[in-house]
Amino acid sequence: MLTGVAINTILYLNQFQPKEIQMKKIYIAYGANTNRRAMARRCPNAKPMGSGFIVGQRFKFNNVADIVPTQVGSGVSDAPAVAWEITPDCEKALDRFEGFPSLYRKIDVTFQADCEYLNGFAYKMNYTGFHTPSPIYVDGIRTGLKNFFNASYWHMIDNSIDSAIIESFRMEETGSPLTKRVGGKQWR
């Protein structure tokens, strides 16, 4: 996990870097981009900062990963995630991969690593609804997260993902009328 000292050191040292390096952003990944090899292909200049949780957000699946606000008192844990330091070129590659702005939009999120907090952005789906994801896709997310987290967190990661899959399956089976477009262009 990323420590507060590490976060503050990165932010402090960043102010002394050339302008093109200072333009780096903090991207918080919770889905396919938690996988180191996939990120190395998409964004070779991205640097992993560590693992933690997206405060006040939980997993949801609408065929692909999404996050939604956690309801107070629900007992559902915050979504496990990975923080990446990215360049403007990385962000462009991620925008293409995530279907920004058609499929996903960008939102500001708070990332918690141990007792430290970091602000960054995450991609949020433009469509509500629930659809069960493919097992291969889910396995990629589990593996990606578990490669960043200490083994003591693996049970929590599995519970968080499994709860979202079960919710998606139940909503899909009941034919929930909750599907709607929130923003972005028409989904193609």
N, C-alpha and C positions, 0 to 999 in steps of 0.2 A: 504494500500500500504506500501511497505517496505521503510523506510527512510534511508538516507545516513548514519546517526549515527548508525542505527541498522546494516547495512551492514559492516561498518568499525569495529564495536564492535565485530561482529561475526568473521571477519577475524583476528582481533588483538588477541582475546582470543584463537582462534584456534592454534596459534603458541605455546601456553603453554600446550596443551593437549598431552596425550600419542600418540605415533606414529600411532597406529591403528585408533585413532580418527582423527588425522591430515589428513589421506588419504581420507577424505570425499571430494566429488565433488559437484559442482553446476549443477543441471540438470534443463533445461528449458522445461517445458511441455506446449503444446498448443492443444493437442487432448484429447484422452481418459484419460490420466494421470493427467488431471486437476481435476479429481474427487477424493475427499478426501477418500471416502470409498474404492474405487478401489485401490488407492495407499496404503492404510492401509493393504489391503490383499496382494498386490504384494510386497510391500516394507515396512514392519512394522517399520523399523528404519529410514525411510525418515522423514524429518522435513520440513514443509512448511515455506518458507522464506517470501513470499508475492506475490503480483500480479504486473504486469507491461506489457511491450510490447517487442517483439523481433524486434530490430532496423533493418530497411531495409528489412524486410520479411513480407509477407502477407499470409493469408490462401489460400489454394487450396485443392480441394478434388479429389482424384483418388481412389474412393470407400472408402478410409480412409483419415484421415487428413494428410496434407503435408504443407510445407511452400515453397514459391518461392520468389526470390528477387522482391521488390517493384520497379516499374518503376518510375523514377523521373518525377514529374509533373502529375502523374496519378490521384492524389487525393485519392488514396486508402491508408487507415491507416495501420500502423504496426500491426502485429498479436498480439492480447492479449494473455497473457501466465501467467504461475505460475512458480516461482522459488522454487526448492526443494534442500535441502542439503541431499545428499545421501551417503551411505557407499559403499564399494566395493561389498558387498553381494547384496545391492539394485541394483547396476549397472548390476550385472549378471542376476538378475531377470528381469530387464527392457530389457536387451539384448534378453532374451528368448521371452518376450512378444512382442517386436517390430520386431522380426524376423531378428535380426542383425547377420551377415552382408548381408543376402540374400535380405530381403525386404527393410530394412532401413540401412543407414550408419550414423555415428556420424559426426556432424559438430560443429565447434566453432561458438557461436553466442554472440551478445551483448544484454543484457537485461536492459531495462530502467524502473526504478521505480521512479516516480516523476522526479526529476532532477538528479538522481544518476544513474550510470551505473555499471553493473556487468557483468563479462565474465563467460560463462558456456558452456555447450554443449546441443545440441538438436539432435533428430533423424530426418533425411531427407530421403525421399523415393528414392530408386534407380531407379524408373521408372517414366518417364514422362507420361503425358496423363491426361485425365479428365473422371471421372466416378462419377455419382451422388451417394452420400452416403445414407444409410438407415436413415429414420427419427428418429428411436430409438437411433442410434449412435450419430446423430447430437444433439438430445435433451440431451444426456449425456454430451457432450462438453459444450453446453449452460449452463446447470445446474452447471457443475463443475466450469466454469469461473465465473458465477454470484455469486457463493458461496464465491469467493475470492474478487471480485471487489465490490466497493461501487455502490449503485443503480444508481448513476449519470452516470456510464459507461455502463449500460446495453444496452442502445440504440446503442451505438457504437459497442458493442459485437455482437448484433443481425445483424447490417448492415454488419460487417466484414464477419460473417458466411454466411449470406444470399447472399452476392455478390459472394462468392466462390461457393455456390450451384448453383446459376444461371449460372455462367460461366461454371461450370462442365456440367450442363444440356445442354447448348447451344453447347458446344464443342462435347459432346456425340451425340447429334442429328445431327450435321453436318458431323459426321464421320471424325473428324479431324485426319490427318495422323501424329500427333505429339507424338504418343506413341513410346517410346524407352527405353531400359535399359541403365542406366547410370553407375552403378557399382555393386559390390557385385556378389554373385553367381546367377545362373539362378533362376528366380522366379518359385517356385513349384506350 
